[in-house]
């Protein structure tokens, strides 16, 4: 399997984990008797993105990882999600998109030129873009979503972040 397809599979796994964190957030809010929607505006610092945007950016990172390395178009999301249901629909949409990829889609990904929209006239090779930009940025947004939920009392731990692991007998 190509490393790039493996990265896409891992991004999909993290999106599934994120859905479970939201389940825990909803349960926590019900137990504490508050509207879970208040969490969508929660942030760790005044100048950082709130949970809603952390989730949007984690989804975007996952879909653009697959799209830019394969040369395929990514689904468009308007960033108008205002509810947990809308964010969950976005997560599901991205997971469905990621499920369409196979290892063959990433042949030549390491040398594919990835234009940088925020630096007009600049680009990176696929291998460099994944290692230096895409994965660190995407994991950052997953980590911030996790940290915001944890900071607000949601019972998530390291195993919730990591998710399932594949074990083998020795």
ABEGO torsion letter per residue (X at the ends): XBAAAAAAAAAAAAAAAAAAAAAAAAAAAAAAGBBAAAAAABBABAABBBAAAAAAAAAAAAAAAAAAAAGBBBBBBAGABABAAAAAAAAAAAAAAAAABBAAAABGAAABBBBBAABBGBBBBAAAAAAAAAAAAAAAAAAAAAAAAAAAGBBBBAAAAAEBBBBBBX
